[in-house]
Amino acid sequence: MSSRTVEKSLTKKQKKEWVVYLVRCADESLYCGITNDIEKRLVAHNSGKGAKYTKSRMPVEMAGVSSKMTKSEALKLERHIKQVPAGKKIVELSKMDL
């Protein structure tokens, strides 16, 4: 079976098009989230239409992005990153991306 056939058989949720990202807010705090369109999500955060947390902490800048993965994998990694102390989040995201 070719990779193209396999990709067609995957549902949108199963495709490896999701990423986990960290943004650094204006107050130096970090926000972790997942998306399947990183550029659009960053614009949303900086226009006040992203997460409630970042709305009052603009502007935000990208601090780290994982490689592409399924939505399920991204949700699991996001949960893991959110449990890590703030000072280790970027390192942990990089480590999990290997």
C-alpha positions as CSV (number, residue, x, y, z in Angstrom):
1,M,0.0,0.0,0.0
2,S,1.5,3.4,-1.0
3,S,1.8,6.2,1.5
4,R,-0.7,8.2,-0.6
5,T,-3.3,5.4,-0.1
6,V,-2.6,5.3,3.6
7,E,-3.0,9.1,3.9
8,K,-6.3,9.0,2.1
9,S,-7.6,6.4,4.5
10,L,-6.8,8.5,7.5
11,T,-9.5,10.8,8.9
12,K,-8.7,14.5,9.2
13,K,-8.2,14.0,13.0
14,Q,-5.7,11.2,12.4
15,K,-3.5,13.1,10.0
16,K,-0.2,14.4,11.3
17,E,-1.0,18.1,10.9
18,W,-1.2,19.2,14.5
19,V,1.5,20.9,16.5
20,V,2.0,21.9,20.1
21,Y,3.3,25.4,20.5
22,L,4.5,27.7,23.3
23,V,4.2,31.5,23.1
24,R,5.9,34.0,25.4
25,C,3.5,36.7,26.5
26,A,4.4,40.3,27.2
27,D,4.6,39.6,30.9
28,E,7.2,36.8,30.2
29,S,4.7,34.0,31.1
30,L,4.3,31.1,28.7
31,Y,1.1,29.8,27.1
32,C,0.9,26.3,25.6
33,G,-1.6,25.2,23.0
34,I,-2.2,23.1,20.0
35,T,-3.2,24.1,16.4
36,N,-3.2,22.8,12.9
37,D,-2.4,26.3,11.5
38,I,0.4,27.9,13.5
39,E,0.5,31.2,11.6
40,K,-3.2,31.8,11.9
41,R,-3.1,30.9,15.6
42,L,-0.3,33.4,16.4
43,V,-2.3,36.2,14.5
44,A,-5.4,35.3,16.6
45,H,-3.4,35.5,19.9
46,N,-2.0,38.9,18.9
47,S,-5.3,40.3,17.8
48,G,-7.0,39.4,21.1
49,K,-9.0,36.6,19.5
50,G,-6.9,33.7,20.8
51,A,-7.0,32.3,24.2
52,K,-8.5,34.2,27.1
53,Y,-5.1,33.9,28.9
54,T,-3.2,35.7,26.1
55,K,-5.8,38.4,25.5
56,S,-4.6,40.5,28.4
57,R,-0.9,39.6,27.9
58,M,-0.3,40.8,24.3
59,P,1.8,40.9,22.3
60,V,2.9,37.3,22.3
61,E,5.8,35.8,20.4
62,M,6.6,32.2,19.4
63,A,8.8,30.4,21.9
64,G,8.7,26.9,20.5
65,V,6.8,24.5,18.2
66,S,6.8,20.7,18.0
67,S,6.9,18.7,14.8
68,K,3.6,17.7,13.2
69,M,1.6,14.9,14.9
70,T,-2.0,13.6,15.1
71,K,-4.5,15.6,17.2
72,S,-4.5,12.9,19.8
73,E,-0.7,13.0,20.1
74,A,-0.8,16.8,20.3
75,L,-3.4,16.8,23.1
76,K,-1.3,14.4,25.1
77,L,1.9,16.4,24.7
78,E,0.1,19.6,25.5
79,R,-1.2,18.1,28.8
80,H,2.4,16.9,29.6
81,I,3.9,20.3,28.8
82,K,1.4,22.1,31.0
83,Q,2.4,19.9,34.0
84,V,6.1,20.9,33.6
85,P,7.5,23.9,35.6
86,A,7.6,27.1,33.5
87,G,11.4,27.2,33.4
88,K,11.5,23.7,31.8
89,K,8.7,23.9,29.3
90,I,10.7,25.0,26.2
91,V,13.4,22.4,26.9
92,E,10.7,19.7,27.5
93,L,8.9,20.6,24.2
94,S,12.2,20.3,22.3
95,K,13.0,17.0,24.0
96,M,9.6,15.5,23.2
97,D,10.0,16.5,19.6
98,L,13.0,14.3,18.9
